[in-house]
Amino acid sequence: MIPIVSIVGKSNSGKTTLIDNLIALAGDRPLPAEVPCFDRDDAVGLTDLIVERFLKEEADDHDP
C-alpha cells in the first residue's frame, strides 16, 4: 500500500473521498477530515508526519 497525501485546491468543493491509504490532506483552506490536514505550503509539517509514521519505525527496527 502506497501512502497518499491529497492536495486540495480552491476549485475543490470541499468534499474529500477517504480512501484506505490516505494519510493526510494539504490545501489552501481548512478541511473537515478524519486525517491530519496541513496548509499546502507546510512542507515541514508533512515531512514530520511522514518521518514519524514511516521512517522512524523503520530506523527503530534497525537499531542494535
C-alpha positions in Angstrom: 0.0 0.0 0.0 1.4 3.4 -1.0 0.6 6.2 1.3 -1.2 9.2 -0.3 -1.3 12.9 0.6 -4.2 14.5 -1.3 -3.7 18.1 -2.3 -7.0 20.1 -2.3 -7.3 23.4 -4.1 -9.8 26.3 -4.3 -11.7 24.6 -7.1 -12.4 21.6 -4.9 -15.9 21.7 -3.5 -14.6 20.9 0.0 -15.7 17.2 -0.3 -12.9 14.7 0.2 -13.1 11.0 -0.5 -11.5 9.0 2.2 -9.5 6.0 0.9 -7.6 3.4 2.9 -4.2 4.7 2.1 -4.9 8.4 2.6 -2.6 9.7 5.3 -3.1 13.5 5.1 -4.7 16.4 3.2 -2.9 19.5 2.2 -4.8 22.6 1.0 -5.2 26.3 0.9 -8.0 26.3 3.5 -9.0 24.2 6.5 -10.9 21.0 5.6 -13.0 18.7 7.7 -11.4 15.3 7.6 -10.5 12.2 9.6 -6.9 12.5 8.6 -4.3 15.2 9.5 -4.8 18.4 7.5 -1.9 20.8 6.6 -1.5 24.1 4.8 -0.3 23.3 1.3 2.9 25.2 2.0 3.6 23.3 5.2 6.4 21.1 3.9 7.9 20.8 7.4 4.6 19.5 8.9 4.1 17.0 6.1 7.7 15.8 6.4 7.4 15.4 10.1 4.2 13.3 9.6 6.0 11.0 7.1 9.1 10.6 9.3 7.0 9.8 12.4 4.7 7.4 10.6 7.0 5.6 8.3 10.7 6.3 8.6 11.1 6.4 12.3 9.6 2.9 12.7 12.0 1.7 10.0 15.0 3.3 11.7 14.0 1.9 15.1 13.8 -1.6 13.7 17.4 -1.3 12.6 18.8 -0.1 16.0 21.2 -2.6 17.6 
